[in-house]
Every structure is written in structure tokens, then in C-alpha cells.
């Protein structure tokens, strides 16, 4: 196992369990205790965890795993959700894409759609996510608009008041919203308030809003609210979603696609 793969696995275990000891992590990853101690020390130097005697802790309940370490979590579910979301976008539309692992997969699914291989433009994509803009910029059939702002290292998203100048001058057909949590009472939410503010603007400028969320995001709440559940037109999630939760979303007037 490479160091990057090992670090990704360690951080995912840490987020899931809240704490890890060296021997437990070594057994889970089938590596030596010395390797895990070295990994913990190096991750602590990057402020990715808190080193303890004999193990490690997450920074706290609001801990946010950087995007580069989240790509493998619920990967197959996210890809199914992304493909279904991409199919809801019509050629020629103006599409807002927020940052996140699932919306990154939506961008990739749009990029390989045969009916979007040509056009002038085939799609206009407005995003505050640098990684999404980077992936789609090589597609000449797509017009890519990037908001201004300051880059967040955690999510590659541009945030702050500089984005207001761009988003205040445009309208969108649809915004695809990536979330940390989505709940009928608490709405759609993110970890960071600046990120949530830009995402809220993307939603407000759109005719319709699609939440792309694997089932692990449903029924949870996070620190910074993006929008109320009533602002969402469609939720696309995976088959592990709780059936009662799906029913409640539908009763609230939200179209739910389970894929």
C-alpha cells in the first residue's frame, strides 16, 4: 500500500471512529506499528489529526477531511448519483456546480455525455470549484465561468465577497449542490460558512436546484446552512437511503430519485 493510500485510509478511519490507537490502525491496514507511528507523526505535522500517546484523535466534531482524502468514500454511490444528476441537465443550459466529491463526479459525467460533445456552447458551467474548472476547461464545447474569491485548501472552492460580483450578474437554469448534510428541518448545509454563502448564491441564481447526495449525507446537520429544504427541487441519492426519509422528502414536495 502506498503512503498516500495509507494516509487516506487512516484519515477515513479516524473520521469514522473519532480516535485510533497505533496497534488498532496497524491491524486494520496490515502494516507495522512503526509505519503507523510515522504516519501519525507526519499527519500531525500537517494538522490533519491530533497526536496522542499511543494513537491519534480528530481535531473535533466539526472536523473536515480535505477533498483530496475524501474521493474514495462512498465512491460507487457517488458515481451512480452523479450519472443520474448529469442526465437531468439539458444541452445548452447554464449549470452551476458547487465544490465537493459528488459534484466533481457530476462534472465528469457531463464531460462524457455524447450529446454534449459539440455545440456553441453545449453547456455553460459556472463553478466556484477550481478542480472542476480545471477538469472541464479542456472541453472546448463547454463555456466555463469561474467565480472570484479566495481558495479554500480543504475543498478547492473559491469563497468570499469577490464571488458576489460575478454571481450577481448571471442567471442559471440549474444549480447542482454538493452538501455535507441534507435534512428537512435543517436544510442543506456545509462545514464552512463562507463556502455555504457562495453556494447559497449559486442556488438563488438558479431556476431549479438539485441536491446530489449519497445516503450518508441524509438526515444529518452541519454547521453552516446553505438553503432551506423547500428551496430544493430534486434530491438524487443512492439505494441505501432510508425509505422513511425518502418518503418525508417527497411529502415535502421534493422530487427524489434513488439510483
Number of C-alpha atoms within 10 A of each C-alpha: 9 7 10 11 11 16 18 19 18 22 24 17 15 19 19 11 11 16 18 23 19 21 16 13 21 18 12 12 13 10 14 13 16 12 14 23 20 11 17 27 19 15 18 17 12 10 12 19 23 18 22 15 7 11 18 22 20 23 16 11 8 11 13 18 18 16 14 15 18 18 16 14 13 14 15 12 19 27 22 21 29 28 19 19 27 20 12 11 17 15 15 15 15 24 25 25 26 28 24 26 25 28 27 23 22 26 21 18 19 22 20 12 12 8 12 18 17 14 13 11 18 20 23 20 24 25 27 27 23 17 16 27 19 11 13 18 15 11 16 14 18 22 16 22 17 18 22 19 18 16 16 17 11 14 21 19 25 25 24 17 14 14 20 17 12 15 20 12 8 12 17 21 17 24 29 31 26 26 28 22 25 29 19 18 12 19 22 30 29 22 19 20 16 19 24 22 21 26 29 20 17 30 26 18 19 19 12 17 23 24 24 27 26 30 23 17 20 20 16 16 20 20 15 20 24 30 20 16 21 14 16 21 16 21 25 22 27 20 14 12 18 13 11 9 15 20 12 13 19 15 10 12 13 20 16 17 17 18 19
